[in-house]
Amino acid sequence: MKARRRHNAETARRRTTLTLPADSLLQAERIARARKVTLSTVISEALSDGLRAHTAAERSEEVLKAYRKALTGFTDEEMLVLDGILLEPAGKRR
């Protein structure tokens, strides 16, 4: 039952009115004509792509903050070791 609700929420459509920049609307209309799809389809796809990119950027920021927090307190030398940089001359390595 939950899967059905989720599926319906993903495919559900709602009507709304948007105010868009004229140049963006013209570009979207050109794309719609070229692809032989509706303006609604083009705008929906563009919005979905933009939201997906925004979510990915937010997640990247969260991961970066977590790494910074985890690595706080290491010295520069310890960071070099963590990065895989060898600190001893080649002759001394085994």
Number of C-alpha atoms within 10 A of each C-alpha: 6 7 8 9 9 11 11 11 10 9 8 8 8 5 5 5 5 6 6 9 8 9 9 11 14 12 12 19 18 14 16 17 13 9 10 9 12 14 16 12 12 19 17 12 12 13 12 12 12 12 12 12 12 12 12 12 12 12 12 12 12 12 12 12 12 12 11 11 10 10 13 10 10 11 10 9 12 14 14 13 12 12 9 9 11 12 11 8 7 8 6 6 8 4
